[in-house]
Amino acid sequence: MEFIRIGDKLIDLKKIDNVVRNILKIRSEGLSQQETAARLKIDRTFISRLETIGNIRRGGRIGLIAFPVANGDELHAVADRYGIEERLILSNRERWLLVEQSSGMDFFNSVMSLLERFRQCDTVLVFCSPKWIRLAEALLDNQVLGTDIAPTPVTGDIRVDPQQLEALLLSL
């Protein structure tokens, strides 16, 4: 346990961490600030201030689709910094493994699951060839912002500039 002394008080940092995590867990489950405050017997304004301190981005959910890319790790790092939860970032090898390592029905179910997840986003950023951008626009009923990374068909990995992704995210 880690304690900090402030005057005549002894503060338990683990207890503070547990309470903050519990508040955020309850809020992420859909309870209002007022309901959460009542349940935990704390002041609602504390919850509001806590959320303001940790706020990274306001607005709707953002998804990211990028393939075939050579620098997936860099794109994942940018997505992590901006709290992008829904993402499909694949190299050319990874995208072919998806097809080759599953039966037709399993592949179809995987694609349908991906569509369902990305349809829950308000905006989806797509870094692909024009063919895949058009397909995303047709299948997703949300805002699709496409960036053409190479002409169709793309047979190898393309490096996507992480700063370009970051600039696009900052504009949203």
N, C-alpha and C positions, 0 to 999 in steps of 0.2 A: 504494500500500500504506500501511496505517496501523499504526504501531508504538507500543508503550508501553514505557517503561523502568521496570523494577521492580528496584531495587538494581543488581546486575551482570547482570541478565537483560534481553534485548530480546524483547518479546512481539509476535507477528504476529497482529493481530486477524482478518485475512482467513483465516488458517489455522484459527483457532479456529472461526470462523463456518462454514467448509467442513466441518470435522469434525462439528460439532453438526448441521448439515443432513444429513450422510451418516448419522449415527446415527438421526435421526428418520425418514429415508427408509427405511432398512432395517427399523426397527421397524414402520413403517406397512405394509410388505409382509408382515408376519406373523411375522417372526422373533422369538424370545424375547429378553429382555434378555441372558441368558447366551450365546445363539448370536451375538447382535450383538457382545457384548464379545469373544468368542473370535475372531470374524472380524476385528475391528478392533484386537485386542490391547490392550484397555483394561479397566479394572475394571468389573464389572457394577454395583457400587453407584454409580459415576459416572452411569451411564445412568439408574438409578432416581432419583437426586437431580435430574438434568436434567429428567426427565419431571415430577417433583413441582413444580419451579420453574415450568414452563410449563402446568401443569394448569389448565384452565378449568372443566371440568365432568366429573364421573364418571357412569358409567351408560351406558345405551343411546343409540342414535341417535334424534334427534328430527327430525321433518319438519314443515313448515309449509305449509298451503294457505290462501290468502286471496283471495277475489274476490267481487264486483267492488269494489275498494277505490280510494279517492281518494289515499291517501298510501302508495303502495307503497315509495317511497324510505325513509320512516321505518321501515317494517316490515323492509325489507332491512337497515337499519342495526342494528336490534335483533337480527335473526337473525345478522348478522356478529359482533356482540359475544358472542353465546352459542354460536358455532360450529355453527349449524344449517346443514348442507350441503344437505339436500334441501328444496327450496321451490318453490312455485308461487304467485306473487303477481302478480295481474293486475288491471288496470282493466277496466271494462266494454268499452271499445274494444279492448283487447288480447285479451280472451277471444273477442270476435267475429271478430277478425282471424285467430285460430287456426282457426276454422271456415271462414271465407271464403277463406283463402289456400291451402287444401290440398284435394286430391281426397279422396273418401270413404275410400279405402284408406289414404292417407297420414295422414289424421286419426285413423283407427282405430288405426294403428300407433303414432302419437304417444301416444294415450290408453293403450294397452297398455304402452308403455315407461314412462309416468308411474306407472301402477299398480305395475309391477314395482319401480321405484325406491322408492316410498312403502311398499310391503309389506316392504322391508328395514329399515324404521325400527321401533323398539320402540314409540314414541309418535308420533302425528301430531296436531298442533294444527290445527283447521279453523275458519276464520272465514268463514262463508258463511251462506246462507239455510238454514232447516231441511231443505228438500228435499235440498240437497247434503251436509249433515251426515249425514243418514240414508243417502244413497248411499255416502258414504265409510265409514261404519260397516259397511255390507253388503259392500263390495268389499275392504276392508283387513282382514287377519286379525291386527291388532295393536290396541293401545289408541288409541282415537280420542277426543280431547277437543274437543267442538264448542262453538263460541260463535256464537250466532244474532246476525247483524248487521242483518238486516231480513227482513220477511216475504217469502215467495215470491209472485210473481216479482219479482226485483230488476232494475230497468231502468236504474239509474244507479249511479254510484260512491258508496260509503259510506266515511266516515272511520272507521278503526279506531284506537282509542286505543293508542298504542305502550306506554304504561305498563301497560295491561291485559295486553298480550302479555308484557311483562317480568315482571309479577307472577306470571303463570301459569308462566313459565319458572323463576322462582325457587322456585316451589312443587314443582317436579319433582325 
